[in-house]
Amino acid sequence: MSRVRVRIGTQAELQEAARHRITLRHTETGDLHALLLFAVASASSTTSPTYYCMEATCPHLGAPLEKGHLQPAPDDVEDFVVVWRLLTQMARTYCLYSQQQYDFKLSTGESSTGMRTCVYAVDRRPDGTVLMEPPTSDVQRDGTSVWQLHSCVAVPEDYARLPPSTTVSTPPLTLAALGDASSFDPASVPPPSTVPTTLVAWAVLILQTPSPLHKVAYTRMAYEAFQRDDTMPIGGGAWDDTGAWSIPTDEQPPAWPPRMSDEDRVEPGREPRRGRGGTEKSRIALLHALANIEQWAIDLAWDIIARGPHLSAQLAQTATERTPASPLPRAYYADFCRVAYDEAKHFTLLQKRLIEMGSYFGALPVHHGLWESAVETSQDLLARLSIVHLVHEARGLDVNPATIRKFEAAGDARSVESLRIIHLDEITHVAAGHRWLTFLCETLSPPRVPVEVFRSAVQQHFVGRLKGPFNVADRAQAGLTRDWYDHLDGAPSQRMGVQRQEVAGG
């Protein structure tokens, strides 16, 4: 193996994030080569991570791997894999969209799918300098590599860094006030005193948790537990001998998730003016509003998991079958579990950025508008998917690009990077809503047309016209073509707290 190396930086310079996008430039041809550098906390040292480097794109589809989830390798506790999911459009199936999953071992590039990606050796010198093996062994006249570092950009993936494999004592659970958020560290939160044994029990625990810090931490724990254990029961109740749906106490979702006592709540539309992002104060207000939406989005994802078993079984009832099984497969719960995980990641990105700017979540008034839509649709799964995931979340796709442009104009690159991550994730969330609305419509007896179901739900549960301008391209990527939302008016009179001015986000 060639010992030619390219200097990437120092360990201190790379401490900002657990993964970096590395771009190398060929000094003779000008070609650029994109790579990913991972830093994984070592089991034998809490100060010196182990570095891995691999190609930045999937060898099969050419799509970026930087947003993949890092987890221990199933066959080697000392190794790790990056797991990456792709949303792909399928032909005529139950689900218009399907998810493909690829995993690549950091040490070898091998995948359980039989594919393989290139990996590159990374060295760390005693002085902390980090160097990597270049894509080719070509050298210049002075013996140095023809490849030079072009850029090294931190990927703000807060959940990428795995804690070291050491045993530590955990302090008792305490719920800090919103104002005590100077160090927002979900990894420091211990597991709940009684660990839930079903996914719905996890969902209800998180819904009943008022602290944003603990809500984020428990979401991560629940997601990782569900990922590890393919046999974890879903829960959520079952039909009893009398034909009624019976739900265990720890699996009954609250009507309204609690919030911290020092939260400053106002009615939707009554928040202070946020401005256009030209000042830091205005940008803080915009990020704070987005963080509020993301906190509710965590709850909405867990609520649709908690209510899924009962509401889907009700949908499947017919004149001759009064106690049918839920038609929802495990993939439904996996999808919304991932949505919850993403929303927790988004809240973390926004909270940490607020702290960097001298503020914190809870410093400004917030509204509960998104949950008013949840209450409106709490007994109708088709309406829930339609209003929350295909109206509110889709509205986020419309407004996010304009928000990003405001931060770009202000030169706030750190916020822009986080907002771009959030926007790309939200496309997959809208796609999940579209996918499962389509699935349920096709499993009904008789089947129903998803577009008609969506438009009917908006007319019954939403007030006013869906307003543009619409992000047609990103909506279409998520499955929402124009026939879903063009010229669509909701109910003629106000029946719920959020009317024509949709709450964008999720």
C-alpha positions in Angstrom: 0.0 0.0 0.0 1.3 3.5 -0.9 2.4 5.6 2.0 1.7 8.8 0.2 -0.7 10.9 2.3 -2.7 14.1 2.0 -2.9 16.3 5.0 -6.6 17.0 6.1 -6.0 19.0 9.2 -5.5 18.5 12.9 -7.6 16.6 15.4 -8.4 19.9 17.1 -9.7 21.3 13.8 -11.8 18.3 13.2 -13.5 18.3 16.6 -16.4 20.4 15.3 -18.3 17.4 13.9 -18.2 13.6 13.7 -18.1 13.6 10.0 -16.7 15.9 7.3 -17.1 16.3 3.6 -13.6 16.2 2.1 -13.0 17.4 -1.5 -9.5 16.6 -3.0 -8.3 18.4 -6.1 -5.9 16.9 -8.7 -3.1 19.4 -9.2 -2.5 18.5 -12.8 -6.0 17.8 -14.2 -8.1 19.9 -11.9 -10.4 17.0 -11.2 -12.3 17.0 -7.9 -12.9 13.9 -5.7 -15.5 13.9 -2.9 -15.0 11.8 0.2 -16.4 11.4 3.7 -14.3 11.4 6.8 -15.8 9.8 10.0 -14.6 10.2 13.5 -15.8 7.5 15.9 -15.1 7.7 19.6 -12.8 4.9 20.6 -13.6 2.3 23.3 -10.0 2.5 24.6 -9.7 6.3 24.6 -12.1 9.1 25.2 -9.8 11.7 23.7 -8.6 10.2 20.4 -11.2 9.1 18.0 -10.7 6.5 15.2 -10.9 8.0 11.7 -12.4 6.3 8.7 -12.7 7.6 5.1 -14.9 6.4 2.2 -16.3 7.6 -1.0 -19.0 10.3 -0.6 -21.5 8.7 -2.9 -23.3 5.3 -3.1 -21.5 3.1 -5.7 -24.8 1.8 -7.0 -26.9 5.0 -7.4 -24.4 7.8 -7.1 -26.4 9.5 -4.4 -24.7 11.2 -1.4 -24.0 9.1 1.7 -23.3 11.9 4.1 -26.8 11.7 5.7 -26.5 8.0 6.5 -27.0 6.8 10.1 -23.9 5.5 11.9 -24.4 2.4 14.0 -22.3 -0.6 15.3 -21.6 -3.3 12.8 -23.8 -6.4 13.5 -20.8 -8.8 13.1 -18.1 -6.8 14.8 -18.5 -4.7 17.9 -15.2 -2.9 17.1 -16.5 -1.8 13.7 -19.2 0.5 12.4 -21.5 0.8 9.4 -23.1 3.8 7.8 -26.7 2.9 6.9 -28.2 5.0 4.1 -31.8 5.0 2.9 -33.1 6.0 -0.5 -36.6 6.9 -1.5 -37.3 5.6 -4.9 -40.4 5.7 -7.1 -42.0 2.4 -8.0 -44.4 1.3 -10.7 -47.9 0.3 -9.8 -47.6 -1.1 -6.3 -49.4 -0.6 -3.0 -46.8 2.1 -2.2 -46.0 4.6 -4.8 -42.7 5.1 -3.1 -40.4 2.6 -1.6 -37.3 2.8 0.5 -34.0 1.0 -0.3 -31.4 0.6 2.4 -27.7 0.3 1.9 -25.0 -0.3 4.5 -21.3 0.1 4.1 -18.7 -1.0 6.7 -16.4 1.9 7.5 -13.3 -0.3 7.8 -13.7 -2.2 4.5 -16.4 -0.6 2.5 -18.2 -4.0 2.3 -22.0 -4.1 2.2 -24.6 -6.8 3.2 -26.1 -6.2 -0.3 -22.9 -7.5 -1.9 -21.8 -4.1 -3.1 -18.6 -2.4 -2.0 -17.4 1.2 -1.8 -13.8 2.4 -1.8 -12.3 3.2 1.6 -9.0 5.0 2.3 -6.5 4.7 5.2 -6.4 7.6 7.7 -3.4 8.2 9.9 -3.1 10.4 13.0 0.4 11.5 13.9 1.5 12.0 17.6 1.1 15.8 17.1 -2.5 15.4 16.2 -2.2 15.9 12.4 -4.7 13.8 10.4 -3.6 12.5 7.0 -5.4 10.3 4.5 -4.6 7.9 1.7 -5.3 9.6 -1.7 -7.5 8.1 -4.4 -4.4 7.3 -6.5 -0.7 6.9 -5.7 0.4 9.4 -8.4 3.0 11.8 -7.1 4.6 15.1 -8.1 8.3 15.6 -8.7 8.9 16.4 -5.1 7.3 13.0 -4.1 4.1 14.5 -2.7 0.7 13.4 -3.9 -0.9 15.0 -6.9 -4.0 15.3 -4.8 -4.4 18.2 -2.4 -7.1 19.3 0.0 -9.6 21.5 -1.7 -12.1 21.8 1.1 -13.1 20.2 4.4 -16.7 21.0 5.5 -18.3 19.7 8.7 -21.6 17.8 8.3 -23.9 19.0 11.1 -25.3 15.6 11.9 -25.8 15.8 15.6 -26.5 12.1 16.0 -23.5 10.9 14.1 -21.1 10.8 17.0 -21.3 7.5 18.9 -20.4 7.7 22.6 -17.3 5.7 23.8 -17.9 2.2 25.0 -17.3 2.9 28.7 -19.4 2.4 31.7 -20.5 5.6 33.4 -22.8 6.4 36.3 -25.9 8.4 35.3 -27.5 11.1 37.4 -31.1 10.9 38.4 -33.6 12.3 35.9 -34.3 16.0 36.3 -36.3 18.3 34.1 -34.5 21.6 33.6 -36.5 24.8 32.8 -36.4 26.0 29.2 -34.1 28.8 30.3 -31.5 26.3 31.6 -30.6 25.2 28.1 -27.0 26.6 27.8 -25.7 23.1 27.2 -28.2 21.1 25.2 -26.8 17.5 25.2 -29.3 14.7 24.6 -26.5 12.1 24.9 -26.2 13.0 28.6 -29.8 12.0 29.4 -30.1 8.6 31.1 -32.7 6.0 30.0 -36.2 6.3 31.6 -36.5 4.6 35.0 -38.9 2.1 33.4 -37.9 1.3 29.8 -40.9 0.7 27.5 -41.2 -2.7 26.0 -43.4 -1.8 22.9 -43.0 0.9 20.3 -46.3 2.5 21.2 -45.3 2.6 24.9 -42.2 4.5 23.8 -44.4 6.8 21.8 -46.7 7.6 24.7 -43.7 8.1 27.1 -42.3 10.7 24.7 -45.6 12.4 24.1 -46.0 12.8 27.9 -42.5 14.2 28.3 -42.6 18.0 28.6 -38.8 18.7 28.5 -37.5 19.2 24.9 -34.1 17.8 26.0 -35.6 14.6 27.3 -38.1 14.4 24.4 -35.2 14.4 21.9 -33.1 12.0 24.0 -36.0 9.5 24.4 -36.7 9.7 20.7 -33.2 8.7 19.9 -33.4 5.8 22.4 -36.7 4.6 21.0 -35.5 4.8 17.4 -32.3 2.9 18.1 -34.1 0.3 20.2 -36.6 -0.3 17.3 -33.7 -0.5 14.8 -31.8 -3.1 16.9 -34.8 -5.3 17.7 -36.8 -6.6 14.8 -39.1 -8.4 17.2 -40.0 -5.4 19.4 -43.8 -5.5 19.7 -45.7 -2.6 18.2 -48.4 -2.5 20.9 -51.3 -0.1 20.8 -54.1 -2.4 21.9 -56.4 -5.0 20.3 -60.0 -6.0 20.1 -61.4 -7.6 23.2 -64.1 -10.3 23.6 -66.8 -7.6 23.6 -65.7 -6.2 20.2 -64.2 -3.0 21.8 -60.7 -1.9 21.3 -58.7 -2.2 24.5 -55.5 -0.3 25.1 -53.1 -0.8 28.0 -52.7 2.3 30.2 -49.1 2.9 29.2 -50.1 2.9 25.5 -52.8 5.5 25.7 -51.7 8.8 24.0 -52.5 12.1 25.7 -55.0 14.4 24.1 -52.5 17.2 24.3 -48.8 16.7 25.1 -47.6 18.7 28.1 -45.1 21.5 27.8 -42.7 23.1 30.3 -44.3 25.4 32.9 -42.2 28.4 31.9 -43.3 28.2 28.2 -44.8 31.5 27.0 -47.8 30.3 24.9 -49.7 32.6 22.6 -52.5 31.9 20.0 -51.4 31.2 16.4 -50.7 34.4 14.6 -50.1 36.3 17.9 -46.3 35.8 18.0 -44.1 38.9 17.8 -43.1 39.9 14.3 -40.0 38.0 13.2 -38.7 40.3 10.5 -37.0 39.3 7.3 -33.8 37.9 8.7 -31.7 41.0 8.1 -30.7 41.3 11.7 -29.5 38.6 14.2 -32.5 39.3 16.3 -34.8 38.6 13.4 -32.9 35.4 12.5 -33.1 34.2 16.1 -36.9 34.7 16.0 -37.1 32.7 12.7 -35.0 29.9 14.1 -37.0 29.9 17.3 -40.3 29.6 15.4 -38.9 26.7 13.4 -37.7 24.9 16.6 -41.2 25.2 18.0 -42.6 23.5 14.8 -39.9 20.8 15.1 -40.8 20.0 18.7 -44.5 19.6 17.7 -43.4 17.5 14.7 -41.7 15.1 17.1 -44.9 14.6 18.9 -47.0 14.3 15.7 -44.8 11.5 14.5 -45.1 9.6 17.7 -48.8 10.3 17.9 -49.5 8.8 14.5 -47.5 5.7 15.7 -49.5 5.5 18.9 -52.9 5.9 17.2 -52.0 3.8 14.1 -53.1 0.3 15.4 -56.6 1.4 16.5 -57.4 3.8 13.7 -56.2 1.5 11.0 -58.2 -1.4 12.4 -61.3 0.8 12.4 -60.6 1.7 8.8 -60.5 -2.0 7.9 -64.0 -2.7 9.5 -66.7 -3.9 7.1 -70.3 -5.0 7.5 -69.2 -8.6 7.9 -65.8 -8.1 9.7 -66.2 -6.0 12.9 -62.9 -6.9 14.5 -60.3 -6.9 11.7 -56.5 -6.9 12.3 -54.7 -3.6 11.6 -53.6 -3.5 7.9 -50.5 -1.5 8.7 -47.2 -3.4 8.2 -44.1 -2.9 10.4 -42.7 -0.6 7.7 -45.3 2.0 8.5 -44.0 2.2 12.1 -40.4 2.2 10.9 -41.1 5.1 8.6 -42.7 7.3 11.2 -40.1 6.2 13.8 -37.5 7.6 11.4 -39.6 10.7 10.9 -39.6 11.3 14.7 -35.9 10.7 14.8 -35.3 13.3 12.0 -37.5 15.8 13.7 -35.5 15.4 17.0 -32.3 15.9 15.0 -33.8 19.1 13.4 -34.8 20.4 16.9 -31.3 19.7 18.1 -29.7 21.6 15.2 -31.9 24.6 15.7 -31.5 24.6 19.5 -27.7 24.4 19.3 -27.7 27.2 16.7 -29.9 29.4 18.9 -27.4 28.8 21.8 -24.5 29.8 19.5 -26.3 33.0 18.8 -26.9 33.8 22.5 -30.5 32.6 22.8 -32.3 29.3 23.4 -35.6 27.6 22.7 -38.2 29.0 25.1 -36.8 32.6 25.0 -39.7 33.7 22.8 -43.5 33.1 22.7 -44.7 30.0 20.8 -48.0 28.7 19.6 -49.7 25.3 19.6 -51.2 25.5 16.1 -49.9 22.3 14.8 -51.4 20.3 17.6 -54.8 21.9 17.0 -54.7 20.1 13.7 -53.8 16.9 15.5 -56.9 17.2 17.8 -59.1 17.9 14.7 -57.9 14.6 13.1 -57.3 12.4 16.2 -60.0 9.9 15.2 -59.4 9.7 11.5 -56.1 8.3 10.2 -56.7 9.3 6.6 -57.5 12.9 7.7 -54.4 12.9 9.9 -52.1 11.9 7.1 -53.8 14.4 4.8 -53.8 17.5 7.0 -50.7 17.1 9.1 -48.3 15.4 6.6 -49.7 16.6 3.2 -50.8 20.1 4.1 -48.7 21.4 6.9 -45.5 19.5 6.1 -45.9 20.1 2.4 -46.3 23.8 3.2 -42.9 23.6 4.8 -41.5 22.5 1.4 -42.9 25.7 -0.1 -41.6 28.2 2.4 -38.2 26.6 3.4 -36.3 27.8 0.3 -37.3 31.4 0.9 -36.2 31.1 4.5 -32.9 29.7 3.4 -32.4 32.6 1.0 -32.9 35.1 3.9 -30.2 33.5 5.9 -27.9 33.3 2.8 -28.4 37.0 2.2 -27.4 37.7 5.8 -24.2 35.6 5.5 -25.3 33.1 8.1 -23.7 30.0 6.6 -24.0 27.9 9.7 -27.8 28.3 9.9 -28.1 27.8 6.1 -26.4 24.4 6.4 -28.8 23.2 9.1 -31.8 24.6 7.2 -30.8 22.7 4.1 -30.5 19.5 6.0 -34.0 20.0 7.4 -35.5 20.8 4.0 -34.1 17.6 2.4 -35.4 15.5 5.3 -38.8 17.1 5.0 -39.2 15.9 1.4 -39.0 12.3 2.7 -41.5 13.1 5.5 -44.1 14.3 3.0 -43.4 11.2 0.9 -44.1 9.0 3.9 -47.4 10.7 4.4 -48.2 10.2 0.7 -47.0 6.6 0.7 -49.2 5.5 3.7 -52.3 7.4 2.6 -52.0 5.7 -0.8 -51.4 2.3 0.9 -54.5 2.6 3.2 -56.7 3.8 0.3 -55.8 0.8 -1.8 -56.4 -1.7 1.1 -59.9 -0.4 1.8 -62.9 -2.4 0.7 -63.7 -1.0 -1.8 -60.5 0.8 -2.6 -60.6 4.6 -2.7 -58.7 7.2 -4.8 -56.0 8.8 -2.7 -56.3 12.3 -4.4 -60.0 12.3 -3.8 -59.5 11.2 -0.1 -57.0 14.0 0.4 -59.1 16.7 -1.2 -62.2 15.6 0.8 -60.2 15.7 4.1 -59.0 19.2 3.4 -62.6 20.3 2.6 -63.8 18.8 5.9 -60.9 19.6 8.3 -59.2 22.7 7.0 -60.4 26.2 6.7 -59.6 28.3 3.6 -57.7 27.7 0.4 -54.3 26.1 0.3 -52.2 29.0 -0.7 -49.1 29.2 -2.9 -46.7 29.8 -4.3 -46.1 26.0 -4.3 -42.7 24.3 -4.5 -43.9 22.1 -7.4 -40.6 20.3 -7.9 -40.1 19.2 -4.3 -43.8 18.4 -3.8 -43.7 16.2 -6.9 -40.6 14.4 -5.6 -42.6 13.5 -2.5 -45.5 12.2 -4.7 -47.8 15.3 -4.6 -48.5 16.3 -8.2 -50.6 19.4 -8.9 -53.9 17.5 -9.1 -53.6 17.0 -5.3 -53.5 20.6 -4.3 -54.4 23.0 -7.1 -57.6 25.1 -6.6 -58.4 23.4 -3.3 -60.6 25.2 -0.8 -61.2 24.0 2.7 -64.2 24.3 4.9 -66.2 27.6 4.4 -66.3 28.4 8.2 -63.7 28.2 11.0 -63.9 24.9 12.8 -60.4 24.7 14.1 -57.7 27.1 15.4 -55.5 27.1 12.3 -57.2 28.3 9.2 -56.1 29.7 5.8 -52.6 30.6 6.9 -51.3 27.0 7.2 -48.7 26.2 9.8 -45.7 25.4 7.7 -43.5 22.6 9.0 -43.1 19.2 10.5 
